[in-house]
Amino acid sequence: MGERWKELMDGAQVPGYIAPLFWQHGEDGELLREEIRQMRAAGIDSFVVESRPHPDYLGDGWWRDLEVILAEALELDMKVWLFDDCQFPSGFAGGFARDAHPEYLKTYLAERHIDAIGPLKGSSFLVDLWLEKEEKLLGVVAAKRADGADGADGTNGADRIDGATLTDIGHLVHDGVLHWDVPEGAWRVFILVRTRLGGEAYTKDYINPIDERAVGMFIDRIYEAHYRKYAEHFGRTIAGFFTDEPRFGNVGSYDASLGRKQLEFPYGGEPAKPGYSPYVLPWSDTLPAELDKAWNGSQDGSVSVSVSGGNGNENGQEQAQAQGLNAIRRWLPLLWYEGGDQTAAVRFTFMNTVSKLFGQNYMRQIGDWCRSHGVKLIGHVVEDNGAHARLGFGSGHFFRSVSGMDYSGVDVVYHLWPEFTEGKFHSPFGYLDADFFYWGLIKMASSAAHIDPAKQGTTICEAFGAYGWQEGLKLMKWITDHICVRGVNFIVPHAFSPKYPDPDCPPHFYARGENPQWRFFTEWSRYANRVCHLLSGGRHVASAAVVYHAEAEWAGGYQPFEKVVKELALRQIDCDVVPIDTIVAQAAVTAVRDGQLVIHEESYKIIIVPYAECLPEAFMTALLELTRHGATVLFSDGLPSRSVENSAGLPELLGELARRTAVCALDGLSDWLGLHGLRDIEVGKREPSLRYCHYVREGEELYFFVNESRSKVVHTPVTMKHGRVKPVAYDALRHEAYEIDCVSDGETTTVDLWLEPYESIFLVYSTAGNAFVNEALQQAHFSARQSGQQLAELLGQWTVSLADAENYPQFRPAAQLDALTNLASPALFPSFSGTISYETKFEVRAEEVELYATLDLNEAYEITEAWLNDQPLGIRICPPYRYDIGGRVTAGVNRLRIEVTNTLVKRQPSAFDRAMAQEPSGLIGPVVITNGWRKPG
């Protein structure tokens, strides 16, 4: 059988794929050691030391605590990752830039403006009075206004300009005064300023992420400081560094797309001053030269290049040339205002440049330092609500920003909930876009790991944080399935905190022993490790490469990639998200084999391009090259109508693109792929809650199936392209394998797939063949599933007692119930958090004993543990709450005890709990016995 699956079934120890955040507040050393020992006992062999709350970061207190942590980790053979700053997000550099190197703090490009009506000869404008202290004038540009109906084109109607009239008039500034004859008509004078004012208030004292020198200082202050102290631990106990959500921070928003109407935010945290644009843009001293280089390289000669400059003194032209801001300067107002044909090109050039600089100067520079010192760089940027392709909270381009990391990374702090599959929903973090979070987020991250050889297929996910105390192991299991079936194979749980109660983003898993579910944590950790183990070290299989939409968003109207991913996933078609950079690079080497696009170890039967009004010509040319070598390209909802460059050859390019590719409506994509034989699996009927992942490793192929519904059963035939080998079903939660009904025609195998809410299953195909499978199924740790009919419902009296985490297993009597009900109701125990014990008896006739096979608790909240006649039946951390009782039932009276453990939310609610409906407490039932059974292992 396949090596990893065989290892699991033979009881081999699984490597660790879990590294939780471990918060530091300056606690006593023994408290830190206890928390680490609790992690180790729960199946965790690494953790991230998060310094965010520590009161003495990089001081004596920090080094003292870190000494304790490293010593304990070494003793327990655990790995340590170091959070790379003293606060969230990363990039504060421990306040060092603020206190000692202000030249490395973030700088911005700001725009201020004056309106004038011409003709007006001999006029002058007091430019210097628009500059605040320490600001620098970068240029002055004028354009004729072209106001339209407010909002008709998605912008403020008063902010349209005629781009063809943009004129660089900076050379007319003398001693801070612009001397300019205003032509006839309505004009606007734009004053371009280098400033430190504005931007996200919270990160105003952060380093400039696109300044190589600033990031170098950050490395020296944080990374080098730890290396100087603990060089002997690097690459041994210290595995690497964790960087958390670095960003541009020019706007405090997820929606910072250039020029779009929603980007109307207060300047500097207060209402924008008259004549000031409401937002500033990322800037650095080297950016002007980079922009000019990119602008000259993207134009076909239709753009005249101005070499004039000015910053309020006589040598302004020379200084502007030294800065490099010449060719593109007169077009910069288009970063804020709609202005015709060149608008897309200017915005694309700016975003293309700053996103590359972020990836190179920030993440790549840090990652290279880590690798040169024998450790890895992990973490993630801000992806939320599409910010991954934008400014503000974003880093401009997800794939570029994570290219310097050793693993791809993402987080799902609060963002995922069962059934929240579309639209927007309210949360403690504002409105969340379910289309992105549910369908796009994880696929984007895991795709980066699949196509980048340096990442070796590893995707980490920071998960579970900020859900509040309502989150228990049941929701954690659901989230684990959701992220792993989409490609995550390394989990960073959020969080362990030695402080209790800690109001900061609960839940906290151990919670100083107060979390009643802590004693069951290993049930989840073992499951997560098994799943991640099986989905590591091999190759992911997907039908489609869906093109990442960042460049399309920068340049015009666009369809987010997650819309396509969602349409495919609802019909069980898997994909990877692939950036334009990669497509262009692959086309250069014509990486098409047997009609499939090949990227690293992945191959795709089709390339799907989400609708984009405007795309780079290099990308469209690359698509044509790929089709000439046999690749299939499909556009969702239409072909582009223009390009970023608008070159003379564009009509011919668009025409050939139309001839060599196909177009399909978004809601018809899955049918189109099925019609053309491009599906990996076939599902007998529509099952919108069914997800799957196909994974290949030497010796085995695995299909991981997950039911993401919390209420509906998935029951459908599933056909896979394996006809000669019989699959085995493996339940990683219960760690058991069983036969599954299947039919083979020699080319394909069809299984009868039945998954109840919260269930997941692996189907394993072995190259060893049926002989090994048949032999293995006779081993003790295999079993067979059989369906059954209800024999009895337990309707007798229940004796109920309670025990909180501190006193468990010492219970106190609570109630006698004639019927099962929600114990969190006002008349019972609405504020109880802990374990609820239910005891009852039932009688069985001798002739029926052998029929009693399965105990089904049905509804419970939320962890159950059961005993029959004092024999343990096991633990269930999520539905289905079902137990094998065959062989344990006796003739006569049988004693049943069921313990149900809820979460801390009833006793310790937090602000994070108030945004979601709370579940009941206890055993709701009905409790029934059926004659279906599982042969016990």
LINBELJO-V238269 format. One record per backbone hydrogen bond with DSSP energy under -0.5 kcal/mol. NH is the residue of the N-H (numbers start at 1). CO is the residue of the C=O. Records with the same first field share a line. If there is no record, write none. Layout:
# LINBELJO-V238269
NH = CO + CO
This chain:
# LINBELJO-V238269
3 = 698
6 = 2
7 = 3
8 = 4
9 = 5
10 = 6
11 = 8
12 = 7
19 = 491
20 = 46
21 = 493
22 = 48
23 = 21 + 496
24 = 50
32 = 28
33 = 29
34 = 30
35 = 31
36 = 32
37 = 33
38 = 34
39 = 35
40 = 36
41 = 37
42 = 38 + 39
43 = 40
44 = 39
45 = 18
46 = 18
47 = 79
48 = 20
49 = 47 + 81
50 = 22 + 48
51 = 49
54 = 51
57 = 54
59 = 56
62 = 56
63 = 59
64 = 60
65 = 61
66 = 62
67 = 63
68 = 64
69 = 65
70 = 66
71 = 67
72 = 68
73 = 69
74 = 70
75 = 71
76 = 72
77 = 74
78 = 73
79 = 45
80 = 237
81 = 47
82 = 240
83 = 49 + 81
84 = 242
89 = 244
90 = 244
95 = 92
96 = 93
97 = 92
99 = 95
100 = 96
101 = 96 + 97
104 = 101
105 = 102
106 = 206
107 = 283
108 = 195
109 = 281
110 = 108 + 193
112 = 191
113 = 275
114 = 189
116 = 187
118 = 185
119 = 182
120 = 182
123 = 120
125 = 178
127 = 125
128 = 176
129 = 126
130 = 127
131 = 128
135 = 132
136 = 194
138 = 192
139 = 192
141 = 190
142 = 167
143 = 188
145 = 186
146 = 160
148 = 157
151 = 155
152 = 149
154 = 151
157 = 155
159 = 156
160 = 157
161 = 338
162 = 144
163 = 161 + 339
165 = 162
166 = 163
167 = 142
169 = 140 + 167
170 = 140
172 = 169
173 = 170
174 = 172 + 177
177 = 174
178 = 125
179 = 172 + 177
180 = 123 + 178
182 = 120 + 180
185 = 118
187 = 116 + 185
188 = 143
189 = 114
190 = 141 + 188
191 = 112 + 189
192 = 139 + 190
193 = 110
194 = 136
195 = 108 + 193
200 = 249
203 = 200
204 = 201
206 = 203
207 = 91
208 = 104
209 = 207
211 = 208
212 = 210
215 = 211
216 = 212
217 = 213
218 = 214
219 = 215
220 = 216
221 = 217
222 = 218
223 = 218 + 219
224 = 219
225 = 220
226 = 222
227 = 223
228 = 224
229 = 225
230 = 226
231 = 227
233 = 230
234 = 230 + 231
235 = 238
236 = 233
238 = 233
239 = 80 + 237
240 = 80
241 = 376
242 = 82
243 = 241 + 378
245 = 243 + 380
248 = 394
249 = 392
253 = 251
257 = 255
260 = 257
261 = 154
263 = 260
264 = 262
267 = 270
268 = 266
269 = 266
270 = 267
276 = 273
277 = 111
280 = 250
281 = 109
283 = 107
287 = 284
288 = 284
289 = 323
290 = 286
291 = 287
292 = 288
293 = 289
294 = 290
295 = 291
296 = 292
297 = 293
298 = 294 + 295
299 = 295
304 = 302
306 = 304
310 = 316
316 = 313
319 = 315
320 = 316
321 = 317
322 = 318
323 = 319
324 = 320 + 321
325 = 320
326 = 324
330 = 326
331 = 328
332 = 328 + 329
334 = 331
335 = 332
336 = 333
337 = 333
338 = 159
343 = 340
346 = 342
347 = 343
348 = 344
349 = 345
350 = 346
351 = 347
352 = 348
353 = 349
354 = 350
355 = 351
356 = 352
357 = 353
358 = 354
359 = 355
360 = 356
361 = 357
362 = 357 + 358
363 = 358
364 = 359
365 = 360
366 = 362
367 = 363
368 = 364
369 = 365
370 = 366
371 = 367
372 = 368
373 = 369 + 370
374 = 371
375 = 370
376 = 239
378 = 241 + 376
380 = 243
382 = 246
383 = 381
386 = 383
387 = 384
388 = 383
389 = 386
390 = 387
391 = 256
393 = 253
394 = 391
396 = 387 + 390
401 = 397
402 = 398
403 = 399 + 400
405 = 402
406 = 377
407 = 377
408 = 458
410 = 460
412 = 462
414 = 412 + 465
416 = 412
420 = 417
421 = 419
425 = 432
427 = 430
430 = 427
432 = 425
434 = 423 + 432
435 = 423
437 = 433
438 = 434
439 = 434 + 435
440 = 435 + 436
441 = 436
444 = 440
445 = 441
446 = 442
447 = 443
448 = 444
449 = 445
450 = 446
451 = 447
452 = 448
453 = 451
455 = 452
456 = 453
457 = 449 + 452
458 = 455
459 = 457
460 = 408
461 = 490
462 = 410
463 = 461 + 492
464 = 412
466 = 505
467 = 464
468 = 506
471 = 468
472 = 470
476 = 472
477 = 473
478 = 474
479 = 475
480 = 476
481 = 477
482 = 478
483 = 479
484 = 480
485 = 481
487 = 484
488 = 483
489 = 459
490 = 459
491 = 17
492 = 461
493 = 491
494 = 463
495 = 493
496 = 21
498 = 23
503 = 501
505 = 503
509 = 495
513 = 510
514 = 511
515 = 510
516 = 514
518 = 515
520 = 517
521 = 518
523 = 520
524 = 520
525 = 521
526 = 522
527 = 523
528 = 524
529 = 525
530 = 526
531 = 527
532 = 528
533 = 529
534 = 530
535 = 531
536 = 533
539 = 696
541 = 694
542 = 603
543 = 574
544 = 574
545 = 606
546 = 544 + 576
547 = 545 + 608
548 = 578
553 = 549
554 = 550
555 = 551
556 = 552
559 = 611
563 = 560
564 = 560 + 561
565 = 561
566 = 562
567 = 563
568 = 564
569 = 565
570 = 566
571 = 568
572 = 569
573 = 568
574 = 572
576 = 544
577 = 443
578 = 546 + 576
583 = 579
584 = 580
585 = 581
586 = 582
587 = 583
588 = 584
589 = 585 + 586
590 = 587
591 = 586
592 = 590
593 = 596
596 = 593
597 = 604
598 = 591
599 = 597 + 602
601 = 450
602 = 599
604 = 597
605 = 543
606 = 543
607 = 632
608 = 545 + 606
609 = 607 + 634
610 = 608
613 = 557
614 = 557
615 = 642
620 = 616
621 = 617
622 = 618
623 = 619
624 = 620
625 = 621
626 = 622
627 = 623
628 = 624
629 = 625 + 626
630 = 627
631 = 626
632 = 595
633 = 631
634 = 607
635 = 662
636 = 609
637 = 635 + 664
641 = 613
642 = 613
644 = 615
650 = 647
653 = 649
654 = 650
655 = 651
656 = 652
657 = 653
658 = 654
659 = 655
660 = 656
661 = 657
662 = 633
664 = 635
668 = 665
669 = 666
672 = 668
673 = 669
674 = 670
675 = 671
676 = 672
677 = 674
678 = 673
682 = 719
684 = 717
690 = 687
691 = 689 + 706
693 = 704
694 = 541
695 = 693 + 702
696 = 539
697 = 700
700 = 697
701 = 765
702 = 695
703 = 763
704 = 693
705 = 703 + 761
706 = 691
707 = 759
708 = 689 + 706
714 = 755
715 = 713
716 = 753
718 = 751
719 = 682
720 = 749
722 = 720
728 = 764
729 = 738
730 = 762
731 = 736
732 = 730
735 = 731
736 = 731
737 = 781
738 = 729
739 = 783
743 = 750
745 = 748
749 = 720
750 = 743
751 = 718 + 749
752 = 741
753 = 716 + 751
755 = 714
758 = 707 + 709
759 = 756
761 = 705
762 = 730
763 = 703
764 = 728 + 762
765 = 701
767 = 699
769 = 766
773 = 769
774 = 770
775 = 771
776 = 772
777 = 773
778 = 775
779 = 776
782 = 779
783 = 737
785 = 739
786 = 933
791 = 929
792 = 929
794 = 927
795 = 793
798 = 817
799 = 839
800 = 798 + 815
801 = 837
802 = 812
803 = 835
808 = 804
810 = 807
811 = 809
812 = 802
814 = 800
815 = 800
817 = 798
823 = 821 + 921
825 = 822
828 = 825
829 = 823
832 = 829
835 = 803
836 = 900
837 = 801 + 835
838 = 898
839 = 799
840 = 896
842 = 894
844 = 892
848 = 845
849 = 845 + 846
851 = 848
852 = 848 + 849
853 = 851 + 930
854 = 930
855 = 883
856 = 854 + 928
857 = 855 + 881
859 = 857 + 925
861 = 922
863 = 901
864 = 876
865 = 899
866 = 874
867 = 897
868 = 871
869 = 895
871 = 868
872 = 870
873 = 866
874 = 866
876 = 864
882 = 880
883 = 855
885 = 853 + 883
886 = 853
888 = 885
889 = 885
892 = 844
894 = 842
896 = 840 + 894
897 = 867
898 = 838
899 = 865
900 = 836
901 = 863
902 = 834 + 900
904 = 469
905 = 469
906 = 903
907 = 904
908 = 904
913 = 910
914 = 910 + 911
916 = 913
922 = 861
924 = 859 + 922
925 = 859
928 = 856 + 926
929 = 792
930 = 854
931 = 789
935 = 784
